[in-house]
Amino acid sequence: MDRYRTTTALPYAHLDRATSALRAQLGGIVAADGWNAADWETLRIVGPVETYGPHGVIHYEYEGSVRPRRLTALPNREVGSRR
C-alpha cells in the first residue's frame, strides 16, 4: 500500500481540528493493519473544500493521507530466559 487515506468534514473551516481528526482516523487505520506504523513525517492534509450537505448546509471537507512504515519484528524470547 502506497498511502493510507481518509476524509473528514466540519461545519466550519478549521485546519487544526481537521488535522487532529484525520490523525486519529489514520492512526486507527494503520494500527488495525498490525504490520505497519504511520510515518507522521509524510502526513498530508488537503482542504478545505466546500461541499453542500443533504439539507443545503455547507460543510468543509479535508482529506488526509500518510505513508506506512514497516514494523520490524522483535525476536521471540521466553520469560525469564537469559542470553
MARKEVO-657431 format. One record per residue: residue number from 1; x negated, y, z of N, C-alpha, C in turn. Coordinates in Angstrom, 2 decimals, always signed. Layout:
residues N
> n  n_u  n_v  n_w  ca_u  ca_v  ca_w  c_u  c_v  c_w
> NUM  X  Y  Z  X  Y  Z  X  Y  Z .
...
This chain:
residues 83
> n  n_u  n_v  n_w  ca_u  ca_v  ca_w  c_u  c_v  c_w
> 1  -0.85  -1.18  +0.00  +0.00  +0.00  +0.00  -0.89  +1.23  +0.00 .
> 2  -0.58  +2.14  -0.88  -1.38  +3.36  -1.01  -1.08  +4.37  +0.09 .
> 3  +0.21  +4.64  +0.33  +0.62  +5.60  +1.36  +1.95  +5.16  +1.96 .
> 4  +2.14  +5.46  +3.23  +3.44  +5.31  +3.86  +4.15  +6.65  +3.71 .
> 5  +5.46  +6.61  +3.39  +6.22  +7.85  +3.17  +7.54  +7.82  +3.95 .
> 6  +7.98  +9.00  +4.35  +9.28  +9.16  +4.99  +9.74  +10.61  +4.82 .
> 7  +11.01  +10.85  +5.09  +11.56  +12.21  +4.98  +12.36  +12.55  +6.23 .
> 8  +12.55  +13.83  +6.43  +13.41  +14.31  +7.50  +14.11  +15.57  +7.01 .
> 9  +15.25  +15.88  +7.59  +15.99  +17.10  +7.24  +16.35  +17.84  +8.52 .
> 10  +16.22  +19.14  +8.48  +16.55  +20.01  +9.61  +17.57  +21.04  +9.17 .
> 11  +18.37  +21.58  +10.10  +19.34  +22.61  +9.74  +18.70  +23.98  +9.57 .
> 12  +17.40  +24.08  +9.80  +16.66  +25.34  +9.66  +15.23  +24.99  +9.23 .
> 13  +14.53  +25.94  +8.64  +13.16  +25.71  +8.20  +12.22  +25.86  +9.40 .
> 14  +11.54  +24.78  +9.75  +10.63  +24.81  +10.90  +9.56  +23.74  +10.70 .
> 15  +8.40  +24.14  +10.19  +7.34  +23.20  +9.83  +6.83  +22.40  +11.02 .
> 16  +6.66  +23.03  +12.18  +6.14  +22.31  +13.34  +7.08  +21.19  +13.78 .
> 17  +8.36  +21.47  +13.84  +9.33  +20.42  +14.23  +9.39  +19.31  +13.19 .
> 18  +9.35  +19.68  +11.93  +9.37  +18.68  +10.86  +8.13  +17.80  +10.94 .
> 19  +6.97  +18.41  +11.17  +5.73  +17.65  +11.27  +5.79  +16.67  +12.44 .
> 20  +6.30  +17.11  +13.56  +6.44  +16.24  +14.73  +7.36  +15.06  +14.43 .
> 21  +8.50  +15.32  +13.82  +9.45  +14.26  +13.49  +8.85  +13.28  +12.48 .
> 22  +8.17  +13.79  +11.48  +7.56  +12.93  +10.46  +6.43  +12.09  +11.03 .
> 23  +5.62  +12.67  +11.91  +4.54  +11.89  +12.55  +5.12  +10.74  +13.38 .
> 24  +6.20  +11.02  +14.09  +6.82  +9.95  +14.89  +7.36  +8.84  +14.00 .
> 25  +8.03  +9.21  +12.92  +8.58  +8.20  +12.00  +7.46  +7.41  +11.34 .
> 26  +6.44  +8.09  +10.85  +5.33  +7.41  +10.18  +4.56  +6.52  +11.16 .
> 27  +4.38  +6.97  +12.38  +3.70  +6.15  +13.38  +4.44  +4.85  +13.64 .
> 28  +5.78  +4.93  +13.70  +6.60  +3.72  +13.90  +6.53  +2.78  +12.71 .
> 29  +6.55  +3.33  +11.51  +6.48  +2.50  +10.29  +5.14  +1.78  +10.22 .
> 30  +4.06  +2.51  +10.46  +2.73  +1.92  +10.39  +2.54  +0.88  +11.50 .
> 31  +3.01  +1.18  +12.71  +2.87  +0.24  +13.82  +3.62  -1.06  +13.56 .
> 32  +4.74  -0.99  +12.86  +5.51  -2.19  +12.55  +4.76  -3.11  +11.59 .
> 33  +3.83  -2.55  +10.83  +3.04  -3.35  +9.90  +2.14  -4.32  +10.65 .
> 34  +1.53  -3.87  +11.72  +0.70  -4.73  +12.55  -0.76  -4.83  +12.13 .
> 35  -1.08  -4.69  +10.87  -2.46  -4.80  +10.39  -3.07  -3.45  +10.05 .
> 36  -2.29  -2.41  +10.10  -2.78  -1.09  +9.72  -2.50  -0.09  +10.83 .
> 37  -3.27  +0.98  +10.81  -3.02  +2.13  +11.67  -2.96  +3.35  +10.75 .
> 38  -2.31  +4.38  +11.21  -2.23  +5.60  +10.41  -3.55  +6.35  +10.46 .
> 39  -4.02  +6.80  +9.32  -5.20  +7.67  +9.25  -4.66  +9.10  +9.21 .
> 40  -4.52  +9.71  +10.39  -3.85  +11.00  +10.51  -4.58  +12.13  +9.79 .
> 41  -5.84  +11.92  +9.44  -6.55  +12.94  +8.66  -5.99  +13.06  +7.24 .
> 42  -5.24  +12.05  +6.79  -4.67  +12.06  +5.44  -3.20  +12.47  +5.45 .
> 43  -2.68  +12.95  +6.58  -1.27  +13.35  +6.68  -0.98  +14.50  +5.72 .
> 44  +0.08  +14.34  +4.92  +0.55  +15.40  +4.02  +2.01  +15.68  +4.32 .
> 45  +2.34  +16.96  +4.40  +3.72  +17.39  +4.59  +4.09  +18.27  +3.40 .
> 46  +5.22  +17.96  +2.77  +5.71  +18.75  +1.64  +7.09  +19.29  +2.02 .
> 47  +7.30  +20.57  +1.80  +8.60  +21.17  +2.09  +8.41  +22.50  +2.77 .
> 48  +9.48  +23.15  +3.06  +10.86  +22.69  +2.97  +11.46  +22.84  +1.57 .
> 49  +12.39  +21.95  +1.27  +13.18  +22.02  +0.05  +14.63  +22.18  +0.49 .
> 50  +15.27  +23.25  +0.03  +16.67  +23.49  +0.40  +17.59  +22.53  -0.35 .
> 51  +18.46  +21.85  +0.41  +19.47  +20.97  -0.18  +20.80  +21.27  +0.51 .
> 52  +21.86  +20.82  -0.10  +23.18  +21.02  +0.48  +23.72  +19.70  +1.00 .
> 53  +24.23  +19.74  +2.22  +24.84  +18.57  +2.83  +26.23  +18.33  +2.27 .
> 54  +26.92  +17.31  +2.78  +28.23  +16.95  +2.25  +29.30  +18.04  +2.42 .
> 55  +29.13  +18.94  +3.37  +30.12  +20.00  +3.61  +29.61  +21.37  +3.15 .
> 56  +28.61  +21.37  +2.28  +28.08  +22.61  +1.75  +27.10  +23.33  +2.65 .
> 57  +26.68  +22.68  +3.73  +25.73  +23.29  +4.67  +24.31  +23.07  +4.13 .
> 58  +23.48  +24.11  +4.22  +22.10  +23.99  +3.74  +21.27  +23.21  +4.76 .
> 59  +20.49  +22.27  +4.24  +19.52  +21.52  +5.03  +18.14  +21.78  +4.43 .
> 60  +17.12  +21.65  +5.24  +15.75  +21.84  +4.79  +15.04  +20.49  +4.91 .
> 61  +14.71  +19.91  +3.77  +14.10  +18.59  +3.75  +12.59  +18.69  +3.65 .
> 62  +11.93  +17.79  +4.37  +10.48  +17.68  +4.36  +10.12  +16.23  +4.07 .
> 63  +9.02  +16.02  +3.36  +8.52  +14.68  +3.11  +7.13  +14.58  +3.71 .
> 64  +6.87  +13.48  +4.39  +5.56  +13.25  +4.97  +4.99  +11.95  +4.47 .
> 65  +3.67  +11.92  +4.32  +3.00  +10.69  +3.92  +1.64  +10.60  +4.59 .
> 66  +1.19  +9.37  +4.77  -0.09  +9.12  +5.40  -0.68  +7.84  +4.81 .
> 67  -1.99  +7.80  +4.69  -2.66  +6.59  +4.20  -2.89  +5.64  +5.38 .
> 68  -2.83  +4.34  +5.11  -3.12  +3.38  +6.18  -4.62  +3.18  +6.35 .
> 69  -5.00  +2.82  +7.54  -6.38  +2.45  +7.85  -6.33  +1.03  +8.39 .
> 70  -7.06  +0.12  +7.77  -7.03  -1.29  +8.13  -7.63  -1.49  +9.51 .
> 71  -6.89  -2.22  +10.36  -7.41  -2.54  +11.69  -8.34  -3.74  +11.57 .
> 72  -9.41  -3.72  +12.33  -10.30  -4.88  +12.36  -9.90  -5.76  +13.53 .
> 73  -9.96  -7.04  +13.31  -9.55  -7.99  +14.35  -10.64  -8.07  +15.42 .
> 74  -10.21  -8.16  +16.65  -11.14  -8.35  +17.75  -11.43  -9.83  +17.90 .
> 75  -12.62  -10.21  +18.32  -12.93  -11.63  +18.49  -12.09  -12.23  +19.62 .
> 76  -11.67  -13.47  +19.43  -10.90  -14.17  +20.48  -11.85  -14.58  +21.59 .
> 77  -11.44  -14.29  +22.81  -12.23  -14.67  +23.98  -11.29  -15.22  +25.02 .
> 78  -11.75  -16.25  +25.69  -10.95  -16.81  +26.77  -11.10  -15.95  +28.00 .
> 79  -10.03  -15.90  +28.78  -10.05  -15.11  +30.01  -11.07  -15.73  +30.95 .
> 80  -11.95  -14.91  +31.51  -12.95  -15.37  +32.46  -14.19  -15.97  +31.81 .
> 81  -14.25  -16.01  +30.51  -15.41  -16.58  +29.83  -16.53  -15.56  +29.80 .
> 82  -17.76  -16.03  +29.97  -18.93  -15.15  +29.91  -19.79  -15.56  +28.74 .
> 83  -20.24  -14.60  +28.00  -21.11  -14.89  +26.86  -22.33  -14.03  +26.92 .
